[in-house]
Amino acid sequence: MDGEDICLVIQKPPPFISRVVVRTSVVAAVMLSRLPPVAIVYILEKIRRGARVASFAEALRAHQDVVRVSIFASRSDSCLPRSLAIILVSRARGFMPRWCVGIRQELPRTAHAWIEADGDVVGENIDFETMTLLFSVDDNPSKQVM
């Protein structure tokens, strides 16, 4: 090596019970992702009841746990099941981020699902300036966006 420093970041896996919750949530999210959008929104609106609004740190931790535990959910083409799994993990922990689905306005037009907390996108590496929100399930039941 010619003077370059190499830094390895080794992340500790979540505790066992957390891994069980995450894996169960990923399986449920895959099943949910096969439903029509109207059914997904209906189910998410029901499960958000009683949850508090997620902070960015809480939502980011749920995102990191999902992508760390599930290879499937960490794939770039698994945005819908990943976002649903993050919602389910978050809800199991007592909070709820905002779930969003949008479409990119530039070619190629592609759909994308993501979560937001504290008004910011959580854990995604996409240019959201080119995205148009189609629908969402808000983190606060008193808000209605559709």
Buried (B, 14 or more C-beta within 10 A) or exposed (E): EEEEEEEEEEEEEBEEEBBEBBBBBBBBBBEBBEEEEEEBBEBBBEBBEEBEBBEBEBBBBBBBBBBBBBEBBEEEEBBBBBBBBBBBBBBBBEBBBBBBBBEBEEEEEEEBBBBBBBEEBBBBEBEBEEBEEBBBBBBEBEEEEE
